[in-house]
Amino acid sequence: MHRPSWTIVISGIFMGYIVHSLYSISFLFVAPSCVKHEPCMKSYLHHEPKLQLHFFISPMSDPIPNETEHVYSTQEFNYTKQQSLPVSLKIPAKTRQNGTLFLHIIIVPDSQNRDYSFIKLKMDPYVVYTRIKLTQFIVPEAEVFNLLGEKMKITKKTALKQIKPQTISHLRSQVTFTMITDISELPHREIPAVLFPNLRLIHDNMFLPIINYDFLHTRHKDLVKITSDSYLMNVTIEYTPISIGYLRLMYQVKASIEAMKTLGFSDSDIDDAKGIFADTNIYLLISTIFIASMHMMFDFLAFKNDINFWRSKGSFEGLSVSTIVWRAFSQTIIFFYLINEGTSLLILIPSGISTLIEFWKMKKVLRLEIVRYNGIIPKLKLQKNKEIDSEETKTRKYDSESLYYLMYLLYPLIIAGAIYSLIYQPHKSWYSWCINSLVNGVYAFGFLFMLPQLFVNYKLKSVAHLPWRAFMYKAFNTFIDDVFAFIITMPVAHRVACFRDDAIFLVYLYQRWLYPVDKSRRDTITITEEVGASVIENKTSLKKLD
């Protein structure tokens, strides 16, 4: 009986785990219901009361009365509809001196005879209160300048800042608070854990409205630097009625983010993760998680099959050496560019793994080996004892022919682009200009280096030498990347390259259809990696029988 491979078993377990996780997420949106003859709590919103909304700000989290400042009030707060409330804040002196600022949100029942001071409102027995930190300390982005313009004067103070960047207080220009409006009752025995911190009971077994700060909608792009001259700044306060399922999901994401921080993920990576969950419904969310899981599995399968193909490769007939060397070079440039741009680890880690694999393939196709002289200094040495057969010599001839004409087109374009970028575009440093110039050449004209392989395929009238199983996994991931290009934060050039790769794979698929594999040919030793894999499996099974 043929046993499934470890790849199929692991993939099946992974898929089962993903399906179970998505099934568990769907249960978060099911609110507990009361059962007859069981104690049950009623919501204060059940009778549709009239509510007032008040905003105060202060430089401290627990301010004294003279530190608070009234910002906004409404006597008729419609909590059933989403609202956007733009306000102008007078920034206190403590906040302008690289300090903090807090927003205090107070919701109370409508009343004619009421003192609207901060202390009196908080003393109301029916008050609903939450506090949001409006500031965040981050290292400001590095300034860009024209490298050929006036040189920056680097003083001792500036040099110290470059060595040890100082965190600066930034204001959240947009914040969101929420209220649960979909539950009218709660059973005593099945109160969700996320409600305990904000659940307040009053008379007649009734609980007050539950409001929370929605941290998922606070993004890095909304942060504005606070300077000593920032006396008046604008903030948009969003209100959104939510379900108990969204609140549960928000706390689950919060726990995952805390785990990400312990693993060393940066604020940029966390911001990208928050963006996946913000502004999405449950169906789109489940679809996004499923697509991301498929992307991860296809990445693993593509890496595995690519390594298996090249590990068992002895002859490089039909494979373009220049294309392989170019892939290693371009992947390295892209990797350093993504690091320079502070790209999310969700993009950086797969790019780093791809770079290592491309270098390993280049070492194999160039027949290089690492030797140590005196047992200390490692050096690369060409293995001359391996002969190149006639078919591989023919392949390298076609490869060199296509590359000869390609250089006349590629070099002038890259040099012209680098000169234009140097004269007209600002950069952080000379290193940043070099990386950007190289990566622009890779992204804009890198697809031209796919032409040598296409030219070799055309001359040989065959595509049997290509790792088609790994190619197909990469093709699936390329189309998935098109979806993530609009979800995950990445440089614009990298986003455009995702769509460019679609065209490249379509051309390869056209050649696959144009030059079908003839498995009856005696000279096609490497028709498909599947054939080689089946031979190895048969030999292994025969040995076990012996």
C-alpha positions as CSV (number, residue, x, y, z in Angstrom):
1,M,0.0,0.0,0.0
2,H,1.4,3.4,-1.0
3,R,1.8,5.6,2.0
4,P,1.4,9.4,1.7
5,S,4.5,11.5,1.8
6,W,5.4,13.6,4.8
7,T,4.6,16.7,2.7
8,I,1.0,15.6,2.2
9,V,0.7,14.7,5.9
10,I,2.1,18.0,7.2
11,S,0.0,20.0,4.6
12,G,-3.1,18.1,5.7
13,I,-2.5,18.8,9.4
14,F,-1.8,22.5,8.6
15,M,-5.0,22.8,6.6
16,G,-7.0,21.1,9.4
17,Y,-5.6,23.6,11.9
18,I,-6.5,26.5,9.8
19,V,-10.1,25.3,9.2
20,H,-10.4,24.7,13.0
21,S,-9.1,28.2,13.8
22,L,-11.5,29.8,11.3
23,Y,-14.4,27.8,12.8
24,S,-13.4,29.0,16.3
25,I,-13.3,32.6,15.1
26,S,-16.9,32.3,13.7
27,F,-18.1,31.3,17.2
28,L,-16.7,34.6,18.6
29,F,-19.6,36.4,16.9
30,V,-22.3,34.3,18.6
31,A,-23.7,36.2,21.6
32,P,-24.8,34.2,24.6
33,S,-28.5,34.1,25.1
34,C,-30.7,33.8,28.3
35,V,-32.6,30.7,29.1
36,K,-35.9,30.6,30.9
37,H,-35.9,30.3,34.7
38,E,-32.2,31.4,34.7
39,P,-31.0,34.7,36.2
40,C,-30.5,37.3,33.4
41,M,-29.2,40.8,33.1
42,K,-30.9,43.5,31.0
43,S,-29.1,46.2,29.0
44,Y,-29.7,49.8,29.9
45,L,-29.9,50.5,26.1
46,H,-32.9,48.2,25.9
47,H,-35.3,51.1,26.6
48,E,-33.6,53.4,24.1
49,P,-32.6,56.1,26.6
50,K,-31.4,59.6,25.6
51,L,-27.7,60.0,26.2
52,Q,-25.2,62.9,26.3
53,L,-21.6,62.7,25.1
54,H,-18.7,64.8,26.5
55,F,-15.0,65.0,25.6
56,F,-12.2,66.3,27.9
57,I,-8.4,66.3,27.5
58,S,-5.6,66.4,30.0
59,P,-1.8,65.9,30.0
60,M,-2.2,63.3,32.8
61,S,-4.1,60.1,32.9
62,D,-5.7,60.9,36.3
63,P,-5.9,64.7,36.2
64,I,-6.8,67.1,38.9
65,P,-9.8,69.4,38.1
66,N,-7.8,72.4,36.9
67,E,-5.8,70.2,34.4
68,T,-8.8,69.1,32.3
69,E,-10.2,71.1,29.4
70,H,-13.6,70.7,27.8
71,V,-13.4,69.8,24.1
72,Y,-16.8,68.7,22.9
73,S,-20.4,68.0,24.1
74,T,-23.7,66.9,22.5
75,Q,-27.0,66.7,24.3
76,E,-28.4,64.1,21.8
77,F,-25.9,61.4,21.2
78,N,-27.2,58.9,18.6
79,Y,-25.4,55.8,19.6
80,T,-27.0,53.6,16.9
81,K,-25.2,55.3,14.0
82,Q,-21.5,55.6,13.1
83,Q,-20.3,59.2,13.6
84,S,-17.2,61.3,12.8
85,L,-16.5,64.2,15.2
86,P,-13.7,66.5,14.1
87,V,-12.3,68.6,17.0
88,S,-9.5,71.1,17.5
89,L,-7.4,70.6,20.6
90,K,-5.4,73.2,22.4
91,I,-2.2,71.4,23.2
92,P,-1.0,71.9,26.8
93,A,2.5,73.1,27.5
94,K,3.4,69.8,29.2
95,T,2.4,67.9,26.1
96,R,4.4,70.3,23.8
97,Q,7.5,69.6,25.9
98,N,7.5,66.0,24.7
99,G,4.8,65.0,27.1
100,T,1.5,63.0,26.9
101,L,-2.1,63.8,26.3
102,F,-5.2,61.9,27.2
103,L,-8.8,62.0,25.9
104,H,-11.6,61.4,28.5
105,I,-14.9,60.2,27.0
106,I,-18.0,60.5,29.3
107,I,-21.5,59.3,28.4
108,V,-24.3,60.1,30.8
109,P,-28.2,60.1,30.6
110,D,-29.8,63.3,29.4
111,S,-30.7,65.7,32.2
112,Q,-31.7,69.4,32.3
113,N,-30.3,70.2,35.7
114,R,-26.7,69.1,35.4
115,D,-23.3,70.4,36.2
116,Y,-21.1,69.8,33.1
117,S,-17.7,69.9,34.9
118,F,-15.4,66.9,34.6
119,I,-15.6,65.9,38.3
120,K,-19.4,66.2,38.5
121,L,-20.0,64.2,35.4
122,K,-17.8,61.4,36.6
123,M,-19.7,61.3,39.9
124,D,-23.0,60.5,38.1
125,P,-24.2,57.0,39.1
126,Y,-25.1,56.2,35.5
127,V,-21.9,57.5,34.0
128,V,-20.0,55.5,31.3
129,Y,-16.4,56.4,31.1
130,T,-13.3,55.5,29.2
131,R,-9.8,57.0,28.7
132,I,-7.7,57.0,25.5
133,K,-4.1,58.0,25.2
134,L,-3.8,60.4,22.3
135,T,0.0,60.4,22.1
136,Q,2.6,57.8,21.2
137,F,6.4,58.0,21.5
138,I,8.2,56.9,18.4
139,V,11.4,57.6,16.6
140,P,10.7,60.1,13.8
141,E,11.4,59.1,10.2
142,A,14.8,60.0,8.8
143,E,14.9,63.2,6.9
144,V,15.6,63.1,3.1
145,F,17.5,65.7,1.2
146,N,19.1,66.2,-2.2
147,L,22.5,64.6,-2.2
148,L,23.9,67.2,-4.8
149,G,22.4,70.2,-2.9
150,E,23.6,71.9,0.2
151,K,25.4,69.6,2.6
152,M,23.9,69.2,6.0
153,K,25.9,70.8,8.8
154,I,26.4,68.0,11.3
155,T,26.9,69.5,14.8
156,K,27.8,67.6,17.9
157,K,24.2,67.5,19.0
158,T,23.0,66.3,15.6
159,A,25.7,63.5,15.6
160,L,24.5,62.3,19.0
161,K,20.9,62.2,17.8
162,Q,22.0,60.1,14.8
163,I,23.8,57.7,17.1
164,K,21.0,57.4,19.6
165,P,17.6,58.5,18.1
166,Q,15.3,60.2,20.6
167,T,11.7,59.2,20.8
168,I,9.3,62.1,20.1
169,S,5.7,62.5,21.2
170,H,3.2,62.2,18.3
171,L,-0.5,62.9,18.3
172,R,-3.0,60.4,17.0
173,S,-4.9,62.4,14.5
174,Q,-7.7,59.8,14.4
175,V,-9.0,57.7,17.2
176,T,-12.1,55.4,17.4
177,F,-14.2,54.4,20.4
178,T,-17.0,51.8,20.2
179,M,-20.2,50.8,22.1
180,I,-21.8,47.4,22.1
181,T,-25.3,47.8,20.8
182,D,-26.3,44.2,19.7
183,I,-27.0,42.6,23.1
184,S,-30.1,43.4,25.1
185,E,-29.6,40.7,27.8
186,L,-26.8,38.6,29.3
187,P,-27.0,35.4,31.3
188,H,-25.3,35.5,34.7
189,R,-23.6,32.2,34.1
190,E,-22.2,32.9,30.6
191,I,-20.8,36.4,30.8
192,P,-18.0,36.7,28.2
193,A,-14.6,37.4,29.9
194,V,-14.0,40.4,27.7
195,L,-17.0,42.2,29.3
196,F,-15.9,41.8,32.9
197,P,-13.5,44.9,33.1
198,N,-16.2,47.3,31.8
199,L,-19.4,45.7,33.1
200,R,-21.3,47.9,35.6
201,L,-24.5,46.8,37.2
202,I,-27.1,49.2,38.5
203,H,-30.6,48.6,40.0
204,D,-33.1,46.0,38.7
205,N,-30.3,43.7,37.5
206,M,-29.4,46.1,34.7
207,F,-26.0,46.8,33.1
208,L,-24.8,50.1,31.7
209,P,-23.5,50.5,28.1
210,I,-20.1,49.1,27.4
211,I,-17.6,51.4,25.6
212,N,-14.0,50.7,24.5
213,Y,-11.1,52.2,22.7
214,D,-10.7,50.6,19.2
215,F,-6.9,50.3,18.9
216,L,-7.2,48.4,15.6
217,H,-8.2,51.7,13.7
218,T,-5.2,53.6,15.1
219,R,-2.4,53.4,12.5
220,H,1.1,54.8,12.2
221,K,0.0,56.9,9.2
222,D,-2.3,58.8,11.6
223,L,0.5,60.0,13.9
224,V,1.5,63.7,13.7
225,K,4.6,65.0,15.3
226,I,4.1,67.4,18.2
227,T,6.5,70.3,18.3
228,S,7.0,73.3,20.6
229,D,4.9,75.4,18.2
230,S,2.0,73.0,18.1
231,Y,-0.5,75.1,20.0
232,L,-3.6,73.9,18.1
233,M,-4.0,70.5,16.4
234,N,-6.9,68.7,14.7
235,V,-8.1,65.3,15.7
236,T,-11.0,63.2,14.3
237,I,-12.8,61.2,16.9
238,E,-14.8,58.3,15.3
239,Y,-17.6,56.5,17.0
240,T,-18.7,53.0,15.8
241,P,-21.5,50.8,17.2
242,I,-20.2,47.2,17.3
243,S,-21.3,43.7,18.1
244,I,-20.0,41.6,21.0
245,G,-18.2,39.4,18.4
246,Y,-16.1,42.3,17.2
247,L,-15.1,43.1,20.8
248,R,-14.1,39.5,21.4
249,L,-12.0,39.5,18.1
250,M,-10.4,42.8,19.2
251,Y,-9.2,41.3,22.5
252,Q,-8.0,38.2,20.7
253,V,-5.9,40.3,18.3
254,K,-4.6,42.4,21.3
255,A,-3.4,39.2,22.9
256,S,-1.7,38.1,19.6
257,I,0.0,41.5,19.3
258,E,1.4,41.2,22.8
259,A,2.9,37.8,21.8
260,M,4.3,39.4,18.6
261,K,6.0,42.1,20.7
262,T,7.7,39.4,22.8
263,L,9.0,37.7,19.6
264,G,10.6,40.9,18.5
265,F,8.2,42.2,15.9
266,S,8.5,45.9,15.3
267,D,5.7,48.5,15.5
268,S,5.5,48.5,11.7
269,D,4.8,44.7,11.6
270,I,2.1,45.1,14.3
271,D,0.6,48.0,12.4
272,D,0.3,45.8,9.3
273,A,-1.3,43.0,11.3
274,K,-3.9,45.5,12.7
275,G,-4.7,46.7,9.2
276,I,-5.8,43.2,8.2
277,F,-8.5,43.1,10.9
278,A,-9.6,46.8,10.7
279,D,-12.5,47.8,8.5
280,T,-13.5,44.3,7.6
281,N,-16.5,42.1,8.2
282,I,-16.3,38.5,9.4
283,Y,-16.6,36.9,5.9
284,L,-13.8,39.1,4.4
285,L,-11.7,38.5,7.5
286,I,-12.0,34.7,7.3
287,S,-11.2,34.9,3.6
288,T,-8.1,37.0,4.3
289,I,-6.9,34.6,6.9
290,F,-7.5,31.6,4.6
291,I,-5.7,33.3,1.7
292,A,-2.7,34.1,4.0
293,S,-2.6,30.5,5.2
294,M,-2.6,29.3,1.6
295,H,0.2,31.7,0.8
296,M,2.3,30.4,3.7
297,M,1.7,26.7,2.6
298,F,2.5,27.4,-1.1
299,D,5.7,29.3,0.0
300,F,6.8,26.2,1.9
301,L,6.0,23.8,-0.9
302,A,7.7,26.0,-3.5
303,F,10.9,26.2,-1.4
304,K,10.8,22.5,-0.7
305,N,10.3,21.5,-4.4
306,D,12.8,24.1,-5.6
307,I,15.5,22.7,-3.3
308,N,14.7,19.1,-4.2
309,F,14.9,19.9,-7.9
310,W,18.3,21.6,-7.7
311,R,19.8,19.2,-5.2
312,S,19.3,16.2,-7.5
313,K,20.4,18.2,-10.6
314,G,23.6,17.0,-12.3
315,S,23.4,18.5,-15.7
316,F,22.3,22.1,-16.4
317,E,21.1,21.5,-19.9
318,G,18.5,24.0,-20.9
319,L,19.0,26.2,-17.8
320,S,20.1,29.8,-18.3
321,V,23.2,30.5,-16.1
322,S,22.8,34.3,-16.5
323,T,19.2,34.1,-15.3
324,I,20.2,32.2,-12.2
325,V,23.0,34.6,-11.4
326,W,20.7,37.6,-12.0
327,R,18.1,36.1,-9.7
328,A,20.6,35.8,-6.9
329,F,21.8,39.4,-7.4
330,S,18.3,40.9,-7.8
331,Q,17.0,39.0,-4.7
332,T,19.9,40.4,-2.7
333,I,19.2,44.0,-3.8
334,I,15.5,43.6,-3.1
335,F,16.3,42.2,0.4
336,F,18.5,45.1,1.3
337,Y,16.0,47.5,-0.2
338,L,13.2,46.1,2.0
339,I,15.4,46.4,5.1
340,N,16.2,50.0,4.2
341,E,12.5,50.8,3.8
342,G,11.6,49.2,7.1
343,T,9.2,46.7,5.4
344,S,7.0,44.3,7.4
345,L,8.6,41.0,8.4
346,L,5.7,39.4,6.6
347,I,7.4,40.4,3.4
348,L,11.1,40.5,4.7
349,I,11.4,36.9,6.0
350,P,10.2,35.1,2.7
351,S,12.5,37.5,0.8
352,G,15.5,36.6,2.9
353,I,14.8,32.8,2.5
354,S,14.5,33.3,-1.3
355,T,17.8,35.1,-1.3
356,L,19.6,32.2,0.4
357,I,18.1,29.7,-2.0
358,E,19.1,31.7,-5.0
359,F,22.7,31.9,-3.8
360,W,22.7,28.2,-3.2
361,K,21.5,27.6,-6.8
362,M,24.1,30.0,-8.2
363,K,26.9,28.1,-6.3
364,K,25.6,24.9,-7.8
365,V,25.2,26.0,-11.4
366,L,28.6,27.8,-11.4
367,R,30.1,24.7,-9.8
368,L,31.7,26.6,-6.9
369,E,33.0,25.1,-3.7
370,I,34.1,26.7,-0.5
371,V,37.6,25.8,0.5
372,R,39.7,27.0,3.5
373,Y,43.3,27.9,3.2
374,N,45.3,27.2,6.4
375,G,42.0,26.1,7.9
376,I,40.9,29.7,8.5
377,I,40.1,31.9,5.5
378,P,37.2,30.6,3.3
379,K,37.5,31.1,-0.4
380,L,35.4,30.2,-3.5
381,K,37.0,27.8,-6.0
382,L,35.8,26.6,-9.3
383,Q,35.5,22.8,-9.5
384,K,37.4,22.0,-12.7
385,N,37.1,18.3,-12.4
386,K,33.5,18.4,-13.5
387,E,33.1,18.2,-17.3
388,I,30.4,20.1,-19.1
389,D,28.6,17.9,-21.7
390,S,27.7,19.1,-25.3
391,E,24.1,19.8,-24.5
392,E,25.0,22.1,-21.6
393,T,27.6,23.8,-23.8
394,K,24.9,24.5,-26.4
395,T,22.7,25.9,-23.7
396,R,25.4,28.3,-22.5
397,K,26.0,29.4,-26.1
398,Y,22.4,30.4,-26.5
399,D,22.5,32.0,-23.1
400,S,25.5,34.1,-23.9
401,E,24.0,35.1,-27.2
402,S,20.8,36.5,-25.6
403,L,22.7,38.2,-22.8
404,Y,25.1,40.0,-25.2
405,Y,22.3,42.0,-26.8
406,L,20.5,42.5,-23.6
407,M,23.3,44.4,-22.0
408,Y,23.2,47.1,-24.6
409,L,19.6,47.8,-23.5
410,L,19.8,47.3,-19.8
411,Y,22.9,49.1,-18.7
412,P,22.0,52.5,-20.3
413,L,18.5,52.3,-18.7
414,I,19.8,51.6,-15.2
415,I,22.5,54.3,-15.4
416,A,20.1,56.9,-16.8
417,G,17.6,56.1,-14.0
418,A,20.3,56.4,-11.3
419,I,21.4,59.8,-12.6
420,Y,17.8,61.1,-12.8
421,S,17.2,59.9,-9.2
422,L,20.4,61.6,-8.0
423,I,19.5,65.0,-9.5
424,Y,15.8,65.3,-9.0
425,Q,14.9,63.0,-6.0
426,P,15.8,63.4,-2.3
427,H,17.4,60.5,-0.4
428,K,18.3,59.7,3.2
429,S,22.0,59.0,2.3
430,W,24.3,57.9,-0.5
431,Y,23.7,54.3,0.5
432,S,20.0,54.8,0.2
433,W,20.5,56.3,-3.3
434,C,22.6,53.3,-4.4
435,I,20.0,50.8,-3.1
436,N,17.1,52.7,-4.6
437,S,18.8,53.1,-8.0
438,L,19.7,49.3,-8.1
439,V,16.3,48.2,-7.0
440,N,14.5,50.5,-9.5
441,G,16.6,48.8,-12.2
442,V,15.6,45.4,-10.8
443,Y,11.9,46.2,-10.5
444,A,11.6,48.1,-13.8
445,F,13.9,46.1,-16.1
446,G,14.5,42.9,-14.1
447,F,11.9,41.0,-16.2
448,L,14.3,41.5,-19.1
449,F,16.6,38.9,-17.4
450,M,13.8,36.4,-17.9
451,L,14.4,36.7,-21.6
452,P,17.6,34.5,-21.7
453,Q,15.7,31.6,-20.2
454,L,12.8,32.1,-22.7
455,F,15.3,32.4,-25.5
456,V,17.0,29.1,-24.4
457,N,13.6,27.4,-24.3
458,Y,12.8,28.7,-27.8
459,K,16.2,27.5,-29.2
460,L,15.9,24.1,-27.6
461,K,12.1,23.8,-28.3
462,S,11.7,22.3,-24.9
463,V,10.8,23.3,-21.3
464,A,11.5,19.8,-19.8
465,H,14.5,21.1,-17.9
466,L,12.5,23.6,-15.7
467,P,11.3,22.8,-12.2
468,W,7.6,23.0,-13.1
469,R,6.2,21.8,-9.7
470,A,8.0,24.6,-7.9
471,F,7.0,27.0,-10.7
472,M,3.3,26.3,-10.2
473,Y,3.5,26.8,-6.5
474,K,5.2,30.1,-7.1
475,A,2.6,31.0,-9.7
476,F,-0.2,30.4,-7.2
477,N,1.6,32.6,-4.7
478,T,2.1,35.3,-7.3
479,F,-1.6,35.6,-7.8
480,I,-2.1,35.6,-4.0
481,D,0.5,38.4,-3.8
482,D,-1.8,40.5,-6.0
483,V,-4.4,40.3,-3.2
484,F,-1.9,41.1,-0.4
485,A,-0.5,44.0,-2.5
486,F,-3.6,46.0,-1.4
487,I,-3.6,44.7,2.2
488,I,0.0,44.6,3.5
489,T,2.2,47.7,3.6
490,M,5.0,47.5,1.1
491,P,7.0,49.9,-1.2
492,V,5.1,50.9,-4.4
493,A,7.9,49.4,-6.6
494,H,7.5,46.0,-4.8
495,R,3.7,46.2,-5.2
496,V,4.1,46.8,-9.0
497,A,6.5,44.0,-9.3
498,C,3.9,41.6,-8.0
499,F,1.7,42.3,-11.0
500,R,4.7,42.1,-13.3
501,D,5.4,38.6,-12.2
502,D,2.0,37.5,-13.3
503,A,2.9,38.3,-16.9
504,I,6.2,36.4,-16.6
505,F,4.5,33.2,-15.4
506,L,1.9,33.5,-18.2
507,V,4.7,33.5,-20.8
508,Y,6.3,30.4,-19.2
509,L,2.9,28.7,-19.2
510,Y,2.5,29.5,-22.9
511,Q,5.9,27.9,-23.6
512,R,4.8,24.9,-21.6
513,W,1.8,24.6,-23.9
514,L,3.9,25.3,-27.0
515,Y,6.6,22.8,-26.3
516,P,4.8,19.8,-24.6
517,V,7.0,17.3,-22.8
518,D,7.7,14.1,-24.8
519,K,8.3,11.4,-22.2
520,S,9.2,8.8,-24.9
521,R,12.4,10.7,-25.9
522,R,15.5,8.9,-24.7
523,D,17.6,12.0,-24.3
524,T,15.4,13.9,-21.9
525,I,16.9,12.8,-18.7
526,T,15.3,15.5,-16.6
527,I,11.9,15.7,-18.1
528,T,10.2,16.2,-14.8
529,E,11.2,16.0,-11.2
530,E,8.2,13.8,-10.6
531,V,9.7,11.0,-12.7
532,G,13.0,11.2,-10.8
533,A,11.2,11.2,-7.5
534,S,9.2,8.1,-8.4
535,V,12.4,6.3,-9.4
536,I,14.0,7.1,-6.0
537,E,10.8,5.9,-4.2
538,N,10.8,2.6,-6.2
539,K,14.5,1.9,-5.4
540,T,13.8,2.6,-1.7
541,S,10.8,0.2,-1.6
542,L,12.9,-2.5,-3.4
543,K,15.7,-2.1,-0.8
544,K,13.1,-2.5,2.0
545,L,11.8,-5.7,0.4
546,D,15.3,-7.2,0.2
